[in-house]
Amino acid sequence: MKTKTLIRTLVIMTIIMVATSFYYLPFYVTKPGSAHELDPIVHVENGYDDEGELMLTTVRMGRANIYAYLMASIRKYEYIFPVEDIRSPHESDEEYNLRQLQLMANSQSHAIEVAYKKAGKPYEYKYNGIYVLNIYPSMPAEKILKPGDRITAIDGQIFQSSEEFINYVSGKKQGDKVEITFVRDNKKMDETIPLQSFPDMKDKIGLGITLSDDKEIKTDPPVDLDTDEIGGPSAGLMFSLEIYDQLTKDDLAKGHRIAGTGTISEDGEVGRIGGIEQKIIAADKAGAEYFLAPHETITKEMKDKYPDLESNYIAAKRTAEDIGTDMKVIPVKTFDEALTFLNSIEE
């Protein structure tokens, strides 16, 4: 009898645990991810091989169930964030994921441009249209457009940037209608959408979408980045270094394992990213000897608004000391600074 009662209790507890694991709290949990070698990800046609490894680093992030929340509450370097700190207002999980993938695409374009410009190789941009990132609730576009749609024309006019698109729509008034040409699942569609004011911004007229330029960079030689589902812009610096490494004879890594992170702009400026402490841990576990960390400028105005704000490099260096790694953390502000450091290390 006692055995049956025990078995019944265990079964009930298992069912409860399984059921509650699918109930998500209004929080995200982030934790150290992994370091990915860039050789299998970046492919420059007929590019040069090297002896070392350049690596990008990631952070693992997901919606928190009760167990993930409790574990993150007691584990060091696992962080809990309210949903509103991660997603934009009115943004769904699908829209958030699409936004991260689009940020990654823009980051790749910037990285390719910086590397090819530095290597003296030709490149040009092909503009494909406006990429729909997300849609405001209760706005006209909600019933017609979806995140991921690519708008190619309005009223038969083709634009060369999202800025031109916005300026055209801004010249309209509430109640005006525009004909939108867009592509979804490789199928071209035409729909008429009225314009109206935003619920929380009565003086602003629009379709009710958040958008981004959808442009493709063409290079000689061709380059391909196989990023799968890696999202966000934080791998920009490391992409640019790996592409440049394959374009030139010099071996940047010189036999070492070098990890890093940071966004990259078209002019080669390295920008701040999130989760720097967790990326230090990921790089250390992967056996990195050096870690390139953004050392962005913190202005007085920024410090006044956020007293605890510090550069990625400062946080990364403190984390490296805390975990006792032999990995050296290197501050970088630009692509050229990163190159200067890599050229200074010995074989």
N, C-alpha and C positions, 0 to 999 in steps of 0.2 A: 504493500500500500504506500509506504514511504517512498519507494523507488518510483512508482507511478506519479506521485505528487511532485517529486523532484523533476522528473522528465517533463511533466506538464508545465511546471514553473519555468524551466529552461526554454521550452518551446515558446511560451508567451513572451519571455524576456527577449528572445531572438527576434520575434515578430515585431516587438516594440522598437528594438534597436534598428532593424532594417527600415521600418516605416519612418522613424524620426530622422534617419540619415538622408531621406529624400525631402525633408522639410527645410527650406532654406530661410535663414535669418536675413534681415536687411543690412547685411555686412559683407565685405570682401575680406579674405585673408591672403596675405602675401608671405612668401617664404623664399629662401635661397633656391635658385633654379640650377642651371648647368652652364658649362662652357662648351661652345661648339666650335670645332676647328673649321676654318673658312675655306680650306682647299677643296672640300667636297661641295661647297655651297656656291662659290664664285668660279666662273669658267670664262676666261678670256680666250678667244680662239687663237690657237698657236702661242699661248702665253708661256712665259718662263716659269720653270719649277724652282722651288727653294728648299732649303734643308730644315728650316725651323717651322714653327707654327704660329700664325696669328689667329686669335680666337675671339668670338663675340660672347657675351655673357647674358644670361636671362634671369628673370624673376618669375617664380610660379605664382599664379594668382587665380583665385576662384571664389565663387559664392560660398559663404560659410553656412554649414549646418551646425547643429549644437555641438557636435564632437570636435569639428575643426575649430570652432570658436573657443571652446574650453582649452584645447591643446595650445592654440596660439596665445591664450592668456597667460600661460606659464612658461612658454618657450622663448628664449632669447632670439632675437632677429627674426621672429615671426610677428607680423603686424596686422592689426584689425582696423579696417576703415569703413565708415558708414557708406552706404551705396551712393549717397549724394556727393561724396568726396571723390568718387571714381567716375561716375557717369554724369553727363550733362543733363540739365533739366529735361524731362519728357523723353529721355533716351532709353530705349529698350536694350536688352542684352544683345539682340541681333544687331542693332544699330551701333552699339559700342564696339562689337567685334569688327564690323565693317569699317568703322572709323580707325581702329587700330591697324587694320590691313592697309587702308589708304595712307595712313601716316607712314607705314613701312614702305609703301610704293614711292611716296615722295622722298623719303630718306634715301632710297636706292638711287633715284634720279640725281639727287644732289651729290651723293657719293661718287657716282659714275662721272658726273660733270667735273668735280674737283680733281679726280684722278687723271682723267683724260687731258684736262687743261694743263695739269702739272707735267704730264708726260709728253705734251706737245702732240697729242693725237686728235684727229678730227671727230667732232660730234655735232648733232643738231637735234632740235626738238620737233616732234610731230604732235600737234594739238588735236585731241580726240573729242573734247566737249567738257561738259560739267558733270561731275560725279555727285550723285545725291547721297549724302551721308546719313541724315535723319530728317524726320518730318514732324512738324509741330502738330499736336492734337487740335482738332476743331478748325483746322485751316483747310482751304480748298484742295490743296495737293494731297491731303490725307486719303481721299477716295480714289485717286488716280495713280499717283506715283508711289514707288517703294524704295527703301534703302538699297543702293546698288544700281539703280537705274542710271543711265548715262544720257544726259540731255545734249542733243547735237545742234538744235536750232530753236529760236523763238520767232514766231511770225515769219518764218522763212529765212530769218537772218542767222548767219553763222558767226559766232564770236570766237576770239582768240584768247580769252581769259575769263575767269569768273568775275573779275572787276568790271569788264565790259558788260557782262550779263547783268550784274547788280545795277550798274548805271542805267541800263535800258529799262529794267523793271521799275527803278526808282522814279523814272519820268512818267509813270502811269499814275492813275488815281483809282480810288476804291470803286469797284463795280466794273472797271475795264476788264476785258478778257484778252488772254493771249493764247496763241496756238503753240503748243509744245511738241516738238519732235524729239523722241527719245528711243533708246534701245534697251530692251530687256530680254535676257536669254537669247541674244543674237537676233532678236526680232525687232524690226523698226515699227514704231507706233506714232500716231498723231492724235492728240487730245486737246480740247479747249478747256482752259482753267480760268475762272474769275479771280481777280485780286481782291484782297480785303486786308483790313488792319489786324495786327497781331493782338491777341487777347490782353497781353500784359504790356503792349507798346502801341497805344492807340494812334500815335502819330506816324507809325511805320507801316507801309503798305507792301505786301509781297505775296508769294505763293505759299510760304510756310515751310521752307526747306533750309537745311544747312548743307552747304556745298563745298566742293573742292575742285581744283583744276585736274582734269584727267588728261595728262600729256605723257607722251612716250619719247624716250631719248634714243636716238639712233647713233651708233658709233662705228668706227673703223679702226681696229678690228671689232667684230661683234663681241658682246659680253652678255652672259646670262647669269642671273642670281636665283638659285633654287632655295627659296626661303620657306616653302610650305606654309605652315600656319603661324610662323613667327610674326608677331604684330608689334606696332609701335615704331618710333623713329630712333631708338637709342643705339642701334647698331651702325649708325651712319659713319662714324669715325673709322671703325674697324673695317667696314666694307670698302671705304675709300683707300685705306692702306693696303688691303689685300689686292684690290684691282690694280693699284699703282705698282705693287710688287710683281704682279704677273705681266704688266706692260713693259717693265724695265729689266735689264740684266742684273741689277744689284739685288742681293738677297737681304731684304730688310731684317728678317728675324735672325739671320746668321746662326741658325742651329738652335736658337732658344725658343721657349714657349712663352708667348706674349699675349696676354689678354687685355681687354679694355672695354670702354663704353663711352657714349657721348653722341649727341646729335651732330649733324654736319650741315652747314648752310652752303649756299652756292658759292660764297666767297671763301669757304674753308674755315669758318669759325666753328669751334667746338662748343656745344651747348650742354646745359644742365639736363640731367635725367633723374628718374625716380629709382629708389631701391638700390642705391649705391652700396650700402652695407651688405646687402644680400648677394650682390654680384661679386664683392670681394671674397665672400665665403665660397661661392661657386668656382671662382678662378683658382683659389687656393686648393680646393679639392681636385681640380683638374691638373694640378702640378705646374701652374704658371709661375714663371720666375719674375716677370714684370707685369704691372697693371697700369695702363694708361687711363688716368682719371681727369674729367673736366675740372679746370680750375677757373671757373667763371668769376667775373667781377661782381662783388656784392656792393651795390651803391649805398650811400647814406640813406636815401629815400627808402630803399628796400629794407635796410636794417631798422629804420624807424617803424616801418609797418610790421615787420616780422623780426622781432629782437633775437630770436634763436636761429635765424637763417645763417647758414654757412655754406661755403663752396663744397661741391662734391668731393674735391681732393681732400679737404680737411676731414670730412666724415669718413672717407675711405682710409686715410692714413690712421685715424683713430681706431677703426675697426680692425685693420691689419695688426696693429699693436695689441689689441684686445685678444685676438685669437692666436697670437704668437706665431704668425707666419714668417717665413724667410723671404716671401715675395716682396719686391720693392714696388712701392706705389709712386708713379711718376706724374707730376702735374702737367697738363697740356691745355693751352688756350686755342691753338689753331692746328690745322693739318700740317703746316710747315714746322711747327714746334715738335710735333710727333715725329716727323721725318728726321729732324735734327737729332733728336734723342736716339732714334733707331740707328742712325748712321754713326753715332758715337760709341755704341756698344761693340765689344770685341767678339770675334768668331767663337 
